[in-house]
Amino acid sequence: MSDDAKIKLLQLRKSIDNMDAALIHVIAERFRITKAVGALKADNNFPPSDPTREKEQITRLRTMAADAELDPEFAEKLLNFIIKEVIRHHKQAKGEA
């Protein structure tokens, strides 16, 4: 590998590291908000899960993913993973888990 290629690889990896850090912070903020939603639901005896909202979110994110040239299947899998964790938090807030 040439020196130029090594430098470019290091630059690209630094960009990836920066994006990973941004993703972690964005996900952490999302969970702070969804934990507040869970507390509100628990206080008002709402169910931890909202299948209609979840379906709407999946449809919306699949469209956004396609527009961003990201595989919609991947985006749906990622959102489903996040939704499962959010529901788990909501159940904990309600004392169900």
N, C-alpha and C positions, 0 to 999 in steps of 0.2 A: 504494500500500500504506500502510495506516495505521501510526502509530507503535506501537500495540499489536501489530499483526501483525508488524512488523519485530522487535520485542522477542521475541515468541513464536518467530519463525523462528530467531533467534539462539540462544535457549534450546534449541530442538529440535536445532539443528546442534551445539551443545556436547555435548548428550547423545549424538548420533551419534559425535562425535569420541571421547568417553569409551568408548563401546562398541567402536569400532574399535581403540583402544589395548588394551582388555581382550582382544579377539579375538587380536591379535598376540601378546600375552604368553601366552595360553592355548595358541595354536598352537606357539609357541617351546618351551614346556614339554613339550608332547606330542612334539615332535621330539627333545628331549633324551632323553626316555624311550625312544622308538622307536630312537634311535641306540644306546642301551645294549642294547636287544633285538637289534639287528643285530650288535653286537659279540659278544654271547652266542651267537647263532646261528653266526657265523663261527667262533668258538672251538670250537664243538661240532659243526661240519660239518652244521648244519641248513640246509635250503633257504631262500633269501631270502624266498620267498613261501609263504603258507599259505592256499590257496584256500578251504578249509573255514572257517577263522577269518574271512576276508574276507567270505564270503557271510553268515555269522552276524552280523557287524558291520553289514553293509548292511541286513539285515532288522531288526535292533535299532534302528538309527538311523532307518529309515523309520517305524517305529512311534512312536519318540520325536518325530519331526518332526510326524507327524499329530496326536499328543497336544498338541503345542505350537502347533498351527495354522500350521505351516510346510509348504510344499509338499514332500512326500516325494521327488518327482523331483529337486528342487533339492538336498535333503539327500544323496541318493544320488550325484549328480554331484559334490558337494563332497567326500564321503568317497572316491569313486573317485579324484579328483585327489590327495587326501592319500595314499591307499594307493599310488598309482603313485610318488609321491615317496619314501615310506618304503621301498618295494622297491628303488628306485634307491640309497638310502643303504645298505640291507642288502647289495646287490650290491657296492657300493664297499667295505664292511667286509670282505667275503669276497674282495676283489681281482678281482671279475668285471667291473667297469666302469671 
